[in-house]
Amino acid sequence: MLDLLLFAVLPYLAIVLFLFVSIQRYRHDPFTFSSLSSQFLESRKLFWGSVPFHVGIMTLFLGHLIGFMFPRQVMIWNSVPLRLFILEVTALAAAVLCLVGIVGLIVRRFTTSRLRHHTSATDIAVYVLLLFQIVTGMWVALGLRWGSAWYTQTLVPYLWSLARLQPDIQRVVELGLLARLHVIGAFVLIAAFSFTRLVHALVAPVPYLWRPLQLVIWNRVRPD
């Protein structure tokens, strides 16, 4: 029953919350659809945390997405040991970047007094969820090696069964504890996504490419 709740009910609950809260939040409070940047409060440490984190997380996301959308092609790629090794090393390097970035952001957040003052409970929740996912993901990568190979044959069929509304949890419940925790953490992160500042990922600043330049006027009298 617990496996059924975690791997057959939780995914749909997470997706419903993600869609419903995102739409409602964008309709009624669109200003909050941003990262609520703290760059004005501190910028130097932000660069060294934000850049590696975003590079790492985007690489990992695209890797998971490609494996989900094109499992057969990934299996063909992995049929050559050298290519499999390159893919594994690339994924691990991206995870290390992610870890370095998120740790840097956490240290920055709690060692800068002005940032501590503006830190909310949802900010802490975001850091905890992301750190949990990164650590468990790296642990799985190191403990259950060649993840890009078994991911396409174990988790991808499970995810597609969810998409077909015919959840087949047998494959995922047979995985090790760490892998199952990583999967559960992903669904919890999706469920919490739209309640946090992570929602800014849904509104990439594409209009910046063609919008006119903004005119900034200094209203205060500046000293000579």
C-alpha positions as CSV (number, residue, x, y, z in Angstrom):
1,M,0.0,0.0,0.0
2,L,2.8,2.4,0.8
3,D,4.5,1.7,-2.5
4,L,1.2,2.3,-4.3
5,L,0.8,5.7,-2.5
6,L,4.4,6.8,-3.2
7,F,4.8,5.7,-6.8
8,A,1.2,5.6,-8.2
9,V,-0.7,8.3,-6.2
10,L,2.0,10.8,-5.3
11,P,3.1,11.4,-9.0
12,Y,-0.4,12.4,-10.1
13,L,-0.9,14.5,-7.0
14,A,2.4,16.3,-7.6
15,I,1.4,17.0,-11.3
16,V,-2.0,18.3,-10.4
17,L,-0.6,20.7,-7.7
18,F,2.1,21.8,-10.2
19,L,-0.4,22.7,-12.9
20,F,-3.2,24.1,-10.7
21,V,-1.0,26.3,-8.5
22,S,1.2,27.5,-11.4
23,I,-1.9,28.6,-13.4
24,Q,-3.6,30.3,-10.4
25,R,-0.5,32.0,-9.2
26,Y,0.3,33.4,-12.7
27,R,-3.3,34.6,-13.1
28,H,-3.7,36.2,-9.7
29,D,-0.2,37.2,-8.7
30,P,2.1,37.3,-11.8
31,F,4.7,39.5,-10.1
32,T,5.7,36.5,-7.9
33,F,6.6,34.5,-11.1
34,S,10.3,35.4,-10.6
35,S,13.3,34.2,-8.8
36,L,12.9,37.2,-6.3
37,S,16.6,38.0,-6.9
38,S,18.7,38.9,-4.0
39,Q,21.5,40.3,-6.2
40,F,20.9,43.8,-4.8
41,L,21.7,42.5,-1.3
42,E,24.8,40.6,-2.3
43,S,26.3,40.0,-5.8
44,R,29.8,38.6,-5.6
45,K,29.0,35.3,-3.8
46,L,25.8,35.0,-5.8
47,F,27.8,34.6,-9.1
48,W,30.0,31.8,-7.7
49,G,26.9,29.9,-6.4
50,S,24.3,30.6,-9.1
51,V,26.4,30.0,-12.2
52,P,27.7,26.5,-11.4
53,F,24.3,25.5,-10.0
54,H,22.3,26.6,-13.1
55,V,24.8,25.0,-15.5
56,G,24.8,21.8,-13.6
57,I,21.0,21.6,-13.1
58,M,20.2,22.4,-16.7
59,T,22.7,19.7,-17.9
60,L,21.2,17.1,-15.6
61,F,17.6,18.1,-16.5
62,L,18.3,17.8,-20.2
63,G,20.1,14.5,-19.7
64,H,17.1,13.1,-17.8
65,L,14.7,14.5,-20.5
66,I,16.7,13.0,-23.4
67,G,16.7,9.7,-21.7
68,F,12.9,9.9,-21.2
69,M,12.1,11.0,-24.7
70,F,14.7,8.9,-26.6
71,P,15.5,5.8,-24.6
72,R,16.2,3.7,-27.6
73,Q,18.8,6.1,-29.0
74,V,20.4,6.4,-25.5
75,M,20.7,2.6,-25.3
76,I,22.3,2.6,-28.8
77,W,24.8,5.3,-27.6
78,N,25.6,3.3,-24.5
79,S,26.2,0.1,-26.4
80,V,29.8,1.4,-26.9
81,P,31.6,1.3,-23.4
82,L,33.7,4.4,-24.1
83,R,30.5,6.5,-25.0
84,L,28.8,5.2,-21.9
85,F,31.8,6.2,-19.8
86,I,31.8,9.7,-21.3
87,L,28.1,10.1,-20.6
88,E,28.5,9.0,-17.0
89,V,31.5,11.3,-16.4
90,T,29.6,14.2,-17.9
91,A,26.6,13.6,-15.7
92,L,28.7,13.2,-12.6
93,A,30.6,16.5,-13.4
94,A,27.3,18.3,-13.8
95,A,26.1,16.9,-10.4
96,V,29.4,18.1,-8.8
97,L,28.8,21.6,-10.3
98,C,25.2,21.5,-8.9
99,L,26.4,20.5,-5.5
100,V,29.1,23.2,-5.4
101,G,26.6,25.8,-6.5
102,I,23.8,24.9,-4.1
103,V,26.3,24.7,-1.2
104,G,27.7,28.1,-2.2
105,L,24.2,29.6,-2.3
106,I,23.3,28.1,1.1
107,V,26.5,29.4,2.7
108,R,25.9,32.8,1.1
109,R,22.3,32.9,2.3
110,F,23.2,32.2,6.0
111,T,26.5,34.1,6.3
112,T,25.2,37.4,4.9
113,S,23.1,39.2,7.6
114,R,21.0,41.1,5.1
115,L,20.1,37.8,3.3
116,R,19.3,36.0,6.5
117,H,16.8,38.7,7.3
118,H,15.0,38.2,4.0
119,T,15.1,34.4,4.1
120,S,11.7,32.7,4.3
121,A,10.5,29.2,5.2
122,T,9.9,28.5,1.5
123,D,13.5,29.5,0.7
124,I,14.8,27.0,3.3
125,A,12.5,24.3,1.9
126,V,13.8,24.9,-1.6
127,Y,17.4,24.5,-0.4
128,V,16.6,21.3,1.5
129,L,14.7,19.7,-1.4
130,L,17.3,20.6,-4.0
131,L,20.2,19.5,-1.7
132,F,18.4,16.2,-1.0
133,Q,17.9,15.6,-4.7
134,I,21.5,16.4,-5.6
135,V,23.0,14.3,-2.8
136,T,20.8,11.3,-3.4
137,G,21.3,11.5,-7.2
138,M,25.1,11.5,-6.7
139,W,24.9,8.7,-4.2
140,V,22.9,6.7,-6.7
141,A,25.3,7.5,-9.5
142,L,28.3,6.3,-7.4
143,G,26.5,3.3,-5.7
144,L,24.4,2.0,-8.6
145,R,26.8,2.7,-11.5
146,W,26.0,3.1,-15.2
147,G,22.7,4.9,-14.3
148,S,22.2,6.1,-17.8
149,A,22.0,2.5,-18.9
150,W,19.5,1.2,-16.3
151,Y,17.6,4.4,-16.2
152,T,16.3,3.9,-19.7
153,Q,15.3,0.3,-19.0
154,T,13.8,0.7,-15.5
155,L,12.6,4.2,-14.7
156,V,11.7,5.4,-18.2
157,P,9.2,2.5,-18.7
158,Y,7.7,3.4,-15.3
159,L,7.4,7.1,-16.2
160,W,5.8,6.3,-19.5
161,S,3.3,4.0,-17.6
162,L,2.4,7.1,-15.6
163,A,1.9,9.1,-18.7
164,R,-0.4,6.4,-20.1
165,L,-2.4,6.5,-16.8
166,Q,-1.5,2.9,-16.3
167,P,1.1,3.1,-13.5
168,D,3.4,0.0,-13.4
169,I,5.3,0.4,-10.1
170,Q,6.9,-3.0,-10.2
171,R,10.1,-1.8,-11.8
172,V,10.6,1.1,-9.5
173,V,9.9,-0.8,-6.2
174,E,12.6,-3.3,-7.1
175,L,15.2,-0.5,-7.1
176,G,17.5,0.1,-4.1
177,L,16.4,2.4,-1.3
178,L,18.5,5.4,-2.4
179,A,17.1,5.2,-6.0
180,R,13.5,5.1,-4.6
181,L,14.2,8.0,-2.3
182,H,15.6,10.0,-5.3
183,V,12.4,9.2,-7.3
184,I,10.2,10.2,-4.3
185,G,12.2,13.4,-3.8
186,A,11.6,14.3,-7.5
187,F,7.9,14.1,-7.1
188,V,7.9,16.1,-3.8
189,L,10.0,18.7,-5.6
190,I,7.4,18.9,-8.4
191,A,4.6,19.2,-5.9
192,A,6.3,22.1,-4.1
193,F,7.7,23.7,-7.2
194,S,4.9,26.2,-7.8
195,F,4.7,27.3,-4.2
196,T,8.3,28.5,-4.3
197,R,10.7,30.8,-6.2
198,L,11.6,27.9,-8.4
199,V,8.5,28.8,-10.5
200,H,10.6,31.4,-12.3
201,A,11.9,28.5,-14.4
202,L,8.5,28.5,-16.2
203,V,8.8,32.0,-17.5
204,A,12.1,32.4,-19.3
205,P,12.8,36.0,-20.2
206,V,12.4,35.5,-24.0
207,P,10.7,38.8,-24.5
208,Y,13.9,40.6,-23.5
209,L,15.2,39.7,-26.9
210,W,12.8,42.1,-28.7
211,R,11.4,44.5,-26.2
212,P,12.5,48.2,-26.4
213,L,15.3,49.5,-24.1
214,Q,14.1,50.7,-20.7
215,L,14.7,54.3,-19.7
216,V,15.9,54.6,-16.1
217,I,15.5,58.1,-14.5
218,W,17.3,59.0,-11.3
219,N,14.8,61.0,-9.3
220,R,17.1,62.0,-6.4
221,V,19.5,65.0,-6.6
222,R,22.9,63.4,-7.0
223,P,26.0,65.1,-5.3
224,D,28.5,66.7,-7.7
